[in-house]
Amino acid sequence: MEYSADKFSTSLESEGPSMGTCRVKFFIGDMALRVSLFAATVIGVVFMVTSKQTELVAVPGAPVGVKIPLTAKFNQEPAFVYLVIALSILIFGVVVSATGAAGAVGYVGWKGDGHVGWSKVCPIYDKFCGHAVKSIAMSLLAAVILVLLNIQSIFSLHKQAHD
């Protein structure tokens, strides 16, 4: 029984997708993740830097009914500034750390902390808190995408090492 080179190569090609097809799919997946990462970080930064709200707030110790205008801005909270910087430079561990820090501050703003006398600020600064929550959600999405990109890189290196 004789085998020709043409029959052998045809039988190998019919067994599965070609290497070129796998590379194209890998490239498309990689690009989709990177575009999604870019979009999530830009949206997260925009929501955070546009989070500003001024409200009339009663001042403790002032006569009843006296309210002064107070403004809440992202740059008044170091954890929010840290988040904007982390989303701008996109280093994986820094994004995760900044997301956690901003999330903790946001949680205290939303729930308050009665043990230390910190009151809830989100009922007063609802627009500001809404922007902060959206920014933190986008940064969490960015962190997940960074994990997926890392897994994809590991898979790619493993595949290259065995080819």
mmCIF file of the C-alpha atoms, coordinates in Angstrom:
data_MODEL
# 
_entry.id   MODEL 
# 
loop_
_atom_site.group_PDB 
_atom_site.id 
_atom_site.type_symbol 
_atom_site.label_atom_id 
_atom_site.label_alt_id 
_atom_site.label_comp_id 
_atom_site.label_asym_id 
_atom_site.label_entity_id 
_atom_site.label_seq_id 
_atom_site.pdbx_PDB_ins_code 
_atom_site.Cartn_x 
_atom_site.Cartn_y 
_atom_site.Cartn_z 
_atom_site.occupancy 
_atom_site.B_iso_or_equiv 
_atom_site.pdbx_formal_charge 
_atom_site.auth_seq_id 
_atom_site.auth_comp_id 
_atom_site.auth_asym_id 
_atom_site.auth_atom_id 
_atom_site.pdbx_PDB_model_num 
ATOM 1   C CA . MET A 1 1   ? 0.000   0.000  0.000  1.00 0.00 ? 1   MET A CA 1 
ATOM 2   C CA . GLU A 1 2   ? 1.439   3.322  -1.032 1.00 0.00 ? 2   GLU A CA 1 
ATOM 3   C CA . TYR A 1 3   ? 0.772   6.713  0.474  1.00 0.00 ? 3   TYR A CA 1 
ATOM 4   C CA . SER A 1 4   ? 1.423   9.835  -1.459 1.00 0.00 ? 4   SER A CA 1 
ATOM 5   C CA . ALA A 1 5   ? 2.330   13.129 0.152  1.00 0.00 ? 5   ALA A CA 1 
ATOM 6   C CA . ASP A 1 6   ? -0.885  14.674 -1.176 1.00 0.00 ? 6   ASP A CA 1 
ATOM 7   C CA . LYS A 1 7   ? -3.117  12.098 0.524  1.00 0.00 ? 7   LYS A CA 1 
ATOM 8   C CA . PHE A 1 8   ? -1.199  12.455 3.812  1.00 0.00 ? 8   PHE A CA 1 
ATOM 9   C CA . SER A 1 9   ? -1.428  16.276 3.914  1.00 0.00 ? 9   SER A CA 1 
ATOM 10  C CA . THR A 1 10  ? -5.106  16.195 2.908  1.00 0.00 ? 10  THR A CA 1 
ATOM 11  C CA . SER A 1 11  ? -5.933  13.790 5.708  1.00 0.00 ? 11  SER A CA 1 
ATOM 12  C CA . LEU A 1 12  ? -4.133  16.024 8.275  1.00 0.00 ? 12  LEU A CA 1 
ATOM 13  C CA . GLU A 1 13  ? -5.983  19.116 7.103  1.00 0.00 ? 13  GLU A CA 1 
ATOM 14  C CA . SER A 1 14  ? -9.351  17.426 7.372  1.00 0.00 ? 14  SER A CA 1 
ATOM 15  C CA . GLU A 1 15  ? -8.748  16.421 11.019 1.00 0.00 ? 15  GLU A CA 1 
ATOM 16  C CA . GLY A 1 16  ? -9.199  19.920 12.428 1.00 0.00 ? 16  GLY A CA 1 
ATOM 17  C CA . PRO A 1 17  ? -8.905  23.629 11.885 1.00 0.00 ? 17  PRO A CA 1 
ATOM 18  C CA . SER A 1 18  ? -5.726  24.904 10.370 1.00 0.00 ? 18  SER A CA 1 
ATOM 19  C CA . MET A 1 19  ? -3.161  26.715 12.452 1.00 0.00 ? 19  MET A CA 1 
ATOM 20  C CA . GLY A 1 20  ? -3.893  29.905 10.530 1.00 0.00 ? 20  GLY A CA 1 
ATOM 21  C CA . THR A 1 21  ? -7.588  29.779 11.448 1.00 0.00 ? 21  THR A CA 1 
ATOM 22  C CA . CYS A 1 22  ? -6.732  29.349 15.139 1.00 0.00 ? 22  CYS A CA 1 
ATOM 23  C CA . ARG A 1 23  ? -4.368  32.314 15.011 1.00 0.00 ? 23  ARG A CA 1 
ATOM 24  C CA . VAL A 1 24  ? -6.992  34.513 13.375 1.00 0.00 ? 24  VAL A CA 1 
ATOM 25  C CA . LYS A 1 25  ? -9.582  33.564 16.015 1.00 0.00 ? 25  LYS A CA 1 
ATOM 26  C CA . PHE A 1 26  ? -7.028  34.176 18.760 1.00 0.00 ? 26  PHE A CA 1 
ATOM 27  C CA . PHE A 1 27  ? -6.160  37.570 17.268 1.00 0.00 ? 27  PHE A CA 1 
ATOM 28  C CA . ILE A 1 28  ? -9.829  38.570 17.001 1.00 0.00 ? 28  ILE A CA 1 
ATOM 29  C CA . GLY A 1 29  ? -10.465 37.504 20.614 1.00 0.00 ? 29  GLY A CA 1 
ATOM 30  C CA . ASP A 1 30  ? -7.410  39.373 21.815 1.00 0.00 ? 30  ASP A CA 1 
ATOM 31  C CA . MET A 1 31  ? -8.415  42.523 19.961 1.00 0.00 ? 31  MET A CA 1 
ATOM 32  C CA . ALA A 1 32  ? -11.993 42.305 21.255 1.00 0.00 ? 32  ALA A CA 1 
ATOM 33  C CA . LEU A 1 33  ? -10.724 42.090 24.838 1.00 0.00 ? 33  LEU A CA 1 
ATOM 34  C CA . ARG A 1 34  ? -8.335  44.992 24.322 1.00 0.00 ? 34  ARG A CA 1 
ATOM 35  C CA . VAL A 1 35  ? -11.005 47.212 22.758 1.00 0.00 ? 35  VAL A CA 1 
ATOM 36  C CA . SER A 1 36  ? -13.383 46.305 25.609 1.00 0.00 ? 36  SER A CA 1 
ATOM 37  C CA . LEU A 1 37  ? -10.663 47.130 28.131 1.00 0.00 ? 37  LEU A CA 1 
ATOM 38  C CA . PHE A 1 38  ? -10.040 50.494 26.494 1.00 0.00 ? 38  PHE A CA 1 
ATOM 39  C CA . ALA A 1 39  ? -13.767 51.294 26.469 1.00 0.00 ? 39  ALA A CA 1 
ATOM 40  C CA . ALA A 1 40  ? -14.254 50.260 30.112 1.00 0.00 ? 40  ALA A CA 1 
ATOM 41  C CA . THR A 1 41  ? -11.336 52.361 31.310 1.00 0.00 ? 41  THR A CA 1 
ATOM 42  C CA . VAL A 1 42  ? -12.319 55.442 29.314 1.00 0.00 ? 42  VAL A CA 1 
ATOM 43  C CA . ILE A 1 43  ? -15.919 55.211 30.522 1.00 0.00 ? 43  ILE A CA 1 
ATOM 44  C CA . GLY A 1 44  ? -14.713 54.654 34.106 1.00 0.00 ? 44  GLY A CA 1 
ATOM 45  C CA . VAL A 1 45  ? -12.419 57.684 33.998 1.00 0.00 ? 45  VAL A CA 1 
ATOM 46  C CA . VAL A 1 46  ? -15.077 59.898 32.398 1.00 0.00 ? 46  VAL A CA 1 
ATOM 47  C CA . PHE A 1 47  ? -17.689 58.948 34.992 1.00 0.00 ? 47  PHE A CA 1 
ATOM 48  C CA . MET A 1 48  ? -15.270 59.595 37.850 1.00 0.00 ? 48  MET A CA 1 
ATOM 49  C CA . VAL A 1 49  ? -13.873 62.930 36.665 1.00 0.00 ? 49  VAL A CA 1 
ATOM 50  C CA . THR A 1 50  ? -17.361 64.233 35.919 1.00 0.00 ? 50  THR A CA 1 
ATOM 51  C CA . SER A 1 51  ? -18.669 63.306 39.359 1.00 0.00 ? 51  SER A CA 1 
ATOM 52  C CA . LYS A 1 52  ? -19.364 66.686 40.908 1.00 0.00 ? 52  LYS A CA 1 
ATOM 53  C CA . GLN A 1 53  ? -22.408 67.882 42.815 1.00 0.00 ? 53  GLN A CA 1 
ATOM 54  C CA . THR A 1 54  ? -23.154 70.901 44.972 1.00 0.00 ? 54  THR A CA 1 
ATOM 55  C CA . GLU A 1 55  ? -25.905 70.739 47.596 1.00 0.00 ? 55  GLU A CA 1 
ATOM 56  C CA . LEU A 1 56  ? -27.099 72.901 50.474 1.00 0.00 ? 56  LEU A CA 1 
ATOM 57  C CA . VAL A 1 57  ? -26.113 71.028 53.621 1.00 0.00 ? 57  VAL A CA 1 
ATOM 58  C CA . ALA A 1 58  ? -26.908 71.749 57.266 1.00 0.00 ? 58  ALA A CA 1 
ATOM 59  C CA . VAL A 1 59  ? -23.760 72.364 59.259 1.00 0.00 ? 59  VAL A CA 1 
ATOM 60  C CA . PRO A 1 60  ? -23.463 70.707 62.683 1.00 0.00 ? 60  PRO A CA 1 
ATOM 61  C CA . GLY A 1 61  ? -23.384 73.324 65.426 1.00 0.00 ? 61  GLY A CA 1 
ATOM 62  C CA . ALA A 1 62  ? -24.926 76.056 63.267 1.00 0.00 ? 62  ALA A CA 1 
ATOM 63  C CA . PRO A 1 63  ? -28.369 77.469 64.020 1.00 0.00 ? 63  PRO A CA 1 
ATOM 64  C CA . VAL A 1 64  ? -31.287 75.340 62.819 1.00 0.00 ? 64  VAL A CA 1 
ATOM 65  C CA . GLY A 1 65  ? -32.190 75.972 59.214 1.00 0.00 ? 65  GLY A CA 1 
ATOM 66  C CA . VAL A 1 66  ? -28.775 77.340 58.243 1.00 0.00 ? 66  VAL A CA 1 
ATOM 67  C CA . LYS A 1 67  ? -27.420 75.521 55.227 1.00 0.00 ? 67  LYS A CA 1 
ATOM 68  C CA . ILE A 1 68  ? -24.312 76.183 53.209 1.00 0.00 ? 68  ILE A CA 1 
ATOM 69  C CA . PRO A 1 69  ? -23.449 74.997 49.715 1.00 0.00 ? 69  PRO A CA 1 
ATOM 70  C CA . LEU A 1 70  ? -20.956 72.138 49.790 1.00 0.00 ? 70  LEU A CA 1 
ATOM 71  C CA . THR A 1 71  ? -19.497 70.529 46.687 1.00 0.00 ? 71  THR A CA 1 
ATOM 72  C CA . ALA A 1 72  ? -18.513 66.874 46.389 1.00 0.00 ? 72  ALA A CA 1 
ATOM 73  C CA . LYS A 1 73  ? -15.831 66.216 43.738 1.00 0.00 ? 73  LYS A CA 1 
ATOM 74  C CA . PHE A 1 74  ? -13.798 63.117 42.942 1.00 0.00 ? 74  PHE A CA 1 
ATOM 75  C CA . ASN A 1 75  ? -10.484 64.880 43.610 1.00 0.00 ? 75  ASN A CA 1 
ATOM 76  C CA . GLN A 1 76  ? -11.460 65.465 47.251 1.00 0.00 ? 76  GLN A CA 1 
ATOM 77  C CA . GLU A 1 77  ? -11.125 61.735 47.922 1.00 0.00 ? 77  GLU A CA 1 
ATOM 78  C CA . PRO A 1 78  ? -7.650  60.186 47.467 1.00 0.00 ? 78  PRO A CA 1 
ATOM 79  C CA . ALA A 1 79  ? -9.081  56.728 46.679 1.00 0.00 ? 79  ALA A CA 1 
ATOM 80  C CA . PHE A 1 80  ? -11.029 58.179 43.742 1.00 0.00 ? 80  PHE A CA 1 
ATOM 81  C CA . VAL A 1 81  ? -7.937  59.994 42.452 1.00 0.00 ? 81  VAL A CA 1 
ATOM 82  C CA . TYR A 1 82  ? -6.017  56.722 42.791 1.00 0.00 ? 82  TYR A CA 1 
ATOM 83  C CA . LEU A 1 83  ? -8.702  54.988 40.716 1.00 0.00 ? 83  LEU A CA 1 
ATOM 84  C CA . VAL A 1 84  ? -8.459  57.567 37.918 1.00 0.00 ? 84  VAL A CA 1 
ATOM 85  C CA . ILE A 1 85  ? -4.666  57.202 37.836 1.00 0.00 ? 85  ILE A CA 1 
ATOM 86  C CA . ALA A 1 86  ? -4.851  53.386 37.887 1.00 0.00 ? 86  ALA A CA 1 
ATOM 87  C CA . LEU A 1 87  ? -7.362  53.320 35.041 1.00 0.00 ? 87  LEU A CA 1 
ATOM 88  C CA . SER A 1 88  ? -5.141  55.694 33.093 1.00 0.00 ? 88  SER A CA 1 
ATOM 89  C CA . ILE A 1 89  ? -1.971  53.594 33.356 1.00 0.00 ? 89  ILE A CA 1 
ATOM 90  C CA . LEU A 1 90  ? -3.618  50.125 33.291 1.00 0.00 ? 90  LEU A CA 1 
ATOM 91  C CA . ILE A 1 91  ? -1.246  48.085 35.383 1.00 0.00 ? 91  ILE A CA 1 
ATOM 92  C CA . PHE A 1 92  ? -3.200  44.961 36.454 1.00 0.00 ? 92  PHE A CA 1 
ATOM 93  C CA . GLY A 1 93  ? -2.462  44.833 40.199 1.00 0.00 ? 93  GLY A CA 1 
ATOM 94  C CA . VAL A 1 94  ? -2.836  48.611 40.556 1.00 0.00 ? 94  VAL A CA 1 
ATOM 95  C CA . VAL A 1 95  ? -6.279  48.581 38.887 1.00 0.00 ? 95  VAL A CA 1 
ATOM 96  C CA . VAL A 1 96  ? -7.483  45.873 41.263 1.00 0.00 ? 96  VAL A CA 1 
ATOM 97  C CA . SER A 1 97  ? -6.082  47.718 44.282 1.00 0.00 ? 97  SER A CA 1 
ATOM 98  C CA . ALA A 1 98  ? -7.610  51.044 43.233 1.00 0.00 ? 98  ALA A CA 1 
ATOM 99  C CA . THR A 1 99  ? -10.972 49.410 42.534 1.00 0.00 ? 99  THR A CA 1 
ATOM 100 C CA . GLY A 1 100 ? -10.984 47.950 46.031 1.00 0.00 ? 100 GLY A CA 1 
ATOM 101 C CA . ALA A 1 101 ? -10.002 51.241 47.648 1.00 0.00 ? 101 ALA A CA 1 
ATOM 102 C CA . ALA A 1 102 ? -12.608 53.245 45.721 1.00 0.00 ? 102 ALA A CA 1 
ATOM 103 C CA . GLY A 1 103 ? -15.223 50.574 46.424 1.00 0.00 ? 103 GLY A CA 1 
ATOM 104 C CA . ALA A 1 104 ? -14.525 50.750 50.161 1.00 0.00 ? 104 ALA A CA 1 
ATOM 105 C CA . VAL A 1 105 ? -14.840 54.529 50.204 1.00 0.00 ? 105 VAL A CA 1 
ATOM 106 C CA . GLY A 1 106 ? -17.994 54.337 48.118 1.00 0.00 ? 106 GLY A CA 1 
ATOM 107 C CA . TYR A 1 107 ? -19.485 51.780 50.488 1.00 0.00 ? 107 TYR A CA 1 
ATOM 108 C CA . VAL A 1 108 ? -18.864 54.027 53.487 1.00 0.00 ? 108 VAL A CA 1 
ATOM 109 C CA . GLY A 1 109 ? -20.421 56.927 51.579 1.00 0.00 ? 109 GLY A CA 1 
ATOM 110 C CA . TRP A 1 110 ? -23.451 54.804 50.789 1.00 0.00 ? 110 TRP A CA 1 
ATOM 111 C CA . LYS A 1 111 ? -23.919 53.076 54.163 1.00 0.00 ? 111 LYS A CA 1 
ATOM 112 C CA . GLY A 1 112 ? -22.068 55.377 56.555 1.00 0.00 ? 112 GLY A CA 1 
ATOM 113 C CA . ASP A 1 113 ? -20.353 54.069 59.666 1.00 0.00 ? 113 ASP A CA 1 
ATOM 114 C CA . GLY A 1 114 ? -22.261 54.667 62.879 1.00 0.00 ? 114 GLY A CA 1 
ATOM 115 C CA . HIS A 1 115 ? -19.423 53.344 65.038 1.00 0.00 ? 115 HIS A CA 1 
ATOM 116 C CA . VAL A 1 116 ? -17.196 56.294 64.183 1.00 0.00 ? 116 VAL A CA 1 
ATOM 117 C CA . GLY A 1 117 ? -19.957 58.820 63.483 1.00 0.00 ? 117 GLY A CA 1 
ATOM 118 C CA . TRP A 1 118 ? -19.665 58.932 59.707 1.00 0.00 ? 118 TRP A CA 1 
ATOM 119 C CA . SER A 1 119 ? -23.042 59.662 58.180 1.00 0.00 ? 119 SER A CA 1 
ATOM 120 C CA . LYS A 1 120 ? -24.307 58.524 54.793 1.00 0.00 ? 120 LYS A CA 1 
ATOM 121 C CA . VAL A 1 121 ? -23.511 61.033 52.049 1.00 0.00 ? 121 VAL A CA 1 
ATOM 122 C CA . CYS A 1 122 ? -25.122 59.313 49.073 1.00 0.00 ? 122 CYS A CA 1 
ATOM 123 C CA . PRO A 1 123 ? -28.663 60.365 50.056 1.00 0.00 ? 123 PRO A CA 1 
ATOM 124 C CA . ILE A 1 124 ? -27.442 63.977 49.822 1.00 0.00 ? 124 ILE A CA 1 
ATOM 125 C CA . TYR A 1 125 ? -25.045 63.637 46.868 1.00 0.00 ? 125 TYR A CA 1 
ATOM 126 C CA . ASP A 1 126 ? -27.008 61.141 44.783 1.00 0.00 ? 126 ASP A CA 1 
ATOM 127 C CA . LYS A 1 127 ? -25.693 62.276 41.377 1.00 0.00 ? 127 LYS A CA 1 
ATOM 128 C CA . PHE A 1 128 ? -22.097 62.246 42.633 1.00 0.00 ? 128 PHE A CA 1 
ATOM 129 C CA . CYS A 1 129 ? -22.514 58.756 44.101 1.00 0.00 ? 129 CYS A CA 1 
ATOM 130 C CA . GLY A 1 130 ? -24.186 57.502 40.942 1.00 0.00 ? 130 GLY A CA 1 
ATOM 131 C CA . HIS A 1 131 ? -21.194 58.580 38.869 1.00 0.00 ? 131 HIS A CA 1 
ATOM 132 C CA . ALA A 1 132 ? -18.782 57.037 41.375 1.00 0.00 ? 132 ALA A CA 1 
ATOM 133 C CA . VAL A 1 133 ? -20.662 53.711 41.362 1.00 0.00 ? 133 VAL A CA 1 
ATOM 134 C CA . LYS A 1 134 ? -20.622 53.590 37.550 1.00 0.00 ? 134 LYS A CA 1 
ATOM 135 C CA . SER A 1 135 ? -16.903 54.343 37.529 1.00 0.00 ? 135 SER A CA 1 
ATOM 136 C CA . ILE A 1 136 ? -16.163 51.639 40.096 1.00 0.00 ? 136 ILE A CA 1 
ATOM 137 C CA . ALA A 1 137 ? -18.270 49.145 38.111 1.00 0.00 ? 137 ALA A CA 1 
ATOM 138 C CA . MET A 1 138 ? -16.313 49.960 34.935 1.00 0.00 ? 138 MET A CA 1 
ATOM 139 C CA . SER A 1 139 ? -13.021 49.576 36.778 1.00 0.00 ? 139 SER A CA 1 
ATOM 140 C CA . LEU A 1 140 ? -14.163 46.191 38.079 1.00 0.00 ? 140 LEU A CA 1 
ATOM 141 C CA . LEU A 1 141 ? -14.982 45.195 34.502 1.00 0.00 ? 141 LEU A CA 1 
ATOM 142 C CA . ALA A 1 142 ? -11.532 46.420 33.433 1.00 0.00 ? 142 ALA A CA 1 
ATOM 143 C CA . ALA A 1 143 ? -9.920  44.291 36.155 1.00 0.00 ? 143 ALA A CA 1 
ATOM 144 C CA . VAL A 1 144 ? -11.799 41.198 34.945 1.00 0.00 ? 144 VAL A CA 1 
ATOM 145 C CA . ILE A 1 145 ? -10.741 41.903 31.352 1.00 0.00 ? 145 ILE A CA 1 
ATOM 146 C CA . LEU A 1 146 ? -7.120  42.253 32.500 1.00 0.00 ? 146 LEU A CA 1 
ATOM 147 C CA . VAL A 1 147 ? -7.388  38.819 34.156 1.00 0.00 ? 147 VAL A CA 1 
ATOM 148 C CA . LEU A 1 148 ? -8.773  37.372 30.911 1.00 0.00 ? 148 LEU A CA 1 
ATOM 149 C CA . LEU A 1 149 ? -5.936  38.951 28.919 1.00 0.00 ? 149 LEU A CA 1 
ATOM 150 C CA . ASN A 1 150 ? -3.416  37.450 31.335 1.00 0.00 ? 150 ASN A CA 1 
ATOM 151 C CA . ILE A 1 151 ? -4.996  34.012 30.979 1.00 0.00 ? 151 ILE A CA 1 
ATOM 152 C CA . GLN A 1 152 ? -4.992  34.400 27.215 1.00 0.00 ? 152 GLN A CA 1 
ATOM 153 C CA . SER A 1 153 ? -1.306  35.365 27.264 1.00 0.00 ? 153 SER A CA 1 
ATOM 154 C CA . ILE A 1 154 ? -0.455  32.348 29.390 1.00 0.00 ? 154 ILE A CA 1 
ATOM 155 C CA . PHE A 1 155 ? -2.371  30.086 27.007 1.00 0.00 ? 155 PHE A CA 1 
ATOM 156 C CA . SER A 1 156 ? -0.594  31.634 24.017 1.00 0.00 ? 156 SER A CA 1 
ATOM 157 C CA . LEU A 1 157 ? 2.859   31.208 25.571 1.00 0.00 ? 157 LEU A CA 1 
ATOM 158 C CA . HIS A 1 158 ? 2.048   27.622 26.526 1.00 0.00 ? 158 HIS A CA 1 
ATOM 159 C CA . LYS A 1 159 ? 0.880   26.862 23.009 1.00 0.00 ? 159 LYS A CA 1 
ATOM 160 C CA . GLN A 1 160 ? 4.004   28.464 21.475 1.00 0.00 ? 160 GLN A CA 1 
ATOM 161 C CA . ALA A 1 161 ? 6.251   26.479 23.789 1.00 0.00 ? 161 ALA A CA 1 
ATOM 162 C CA . HIS A 1 162 ? 4.683   23.199 22.681 1.00 0.00 ? 162 HIS A CA 1 
ATOM 163 C CA . ASP A 1 163 ? 4.568   23.965 18.925 1.00 0.00 ? 163 ASP A CA 1 
# 
